Amino acid sequence: MLLLMQSIFWTIAGISSAPFALGGEAFMAGLALASMLFALGTCLCAIGLLWRRRWARTVVIALEVTCLLGSAVQLLLPIGFNRGLVSVLVNMAVPVAVLVLLRRGRELFS
């Protein structure tokens, strides 16, 4: 469920950046496409976890660790990162919760 929520967050980010691409900022089209691809990949990995596929567990752990590292870098560097409660919950708490739940269910994938 948490992975599907994360997928929805990335879908919303991709859809919300698309109007800027129409307004002339061409690099936003690439960011919209990347966000939508991350959303698709996360959704497919969530399905793989439901089917108890080992590759999905490995990919999700790598994805969540990458998300945590990226969020930590953005939190530490003053580059315009939103430091509000919702941002911290979405960028830090959701990946930590997914990692904790995947660590606990290790025996299901063997």
N, C-alpha and C positions, 0 to 999 in steps of 0.2 A: 504494500500500500504506500509506503514511504517513497519507493522508487517511482511509482506512478504520480505521486504528488510532485516529485522533483522533475519528472518529465513534463508535467503540466506547467511548472514554473518556467522551464526552458521554452516551452511552446509559447507562453505568454510573452516572454522576452523577445522571441523571434518575430511574433506578430506585431509587437509594439515598436520594433525597430524598422519594420518595413516601410512605414510612411516617410521616414527620414530618407530612405533610399529613393523614394519617388520625388522627394523634394530637392534632390541634387547631390546628396552626400553618398557617393557611389560605394564607399567602403562599408556603409551600413547594410548594403545588400549582402555582402559577404558575412557580416556578423549575424544577420537574420538567417541566412542559410546555415551557418555553423550552429546556431542555437536550435534550429529545427532538426538538424541532423543529430545533435546531442539528445534531443527529446526522443527522436525515433530510436536511437541506439539504447537509450535508457529503458524505453518501453519494451523493446525486444529482449533486453537483459532481464527485465522483470518477468516476462513470460518464461524465459529460460530458467529463472529461479523457481517459478511455480512448477515447472517440469523437472526440477532437481538436476539440472545440467551443471556439471563441474566447471565448464568453460564460463558459464554465466556468473558463477560465484567469483571466479578469478577476475573476470573483467569488471565486475561491480566493485570489488575491493580495490582494484587499481584506480577505477574512476573516482571513488569516494576519497581515496588518499590524495589523488591529484586535486580534487575540489578543495579539500582541507588545506593543502599546501598553497594553492592559489588564493584562497580566502585569507590565510594567515599573512601572505605577502601583501595583499591589498589592505589588510587591517593595519599592518605595521608601517607601510609606506604612505605618505600623504599624497595620494594621487587621485583624490576625488571620490573615494569609496564611501558609500553611505554607511554610517556607523550606528544606525538606528536599531531598535529591537527586532523588527521584522527582518532586516537584512542579516543580522547576526543569527537569528533562528534559522533562516532559509539557508544561509551559506555555511554555517558551522554546526548547528544542532542536528539538522537532518542528516548530513553525512556521518556524524558521530553515531547517531541512533542506528543508521543502517549498518555501520561497521560493527557495533555492539551486537545487533541481532544476527548478523552473519557469522560472527565469531562463536556465538552460542549454538548455532545450528550446524556446526561443523560435521557432526556425526551423521547428519541426514544425507550428506553428499558423498559418503564413502561407500 
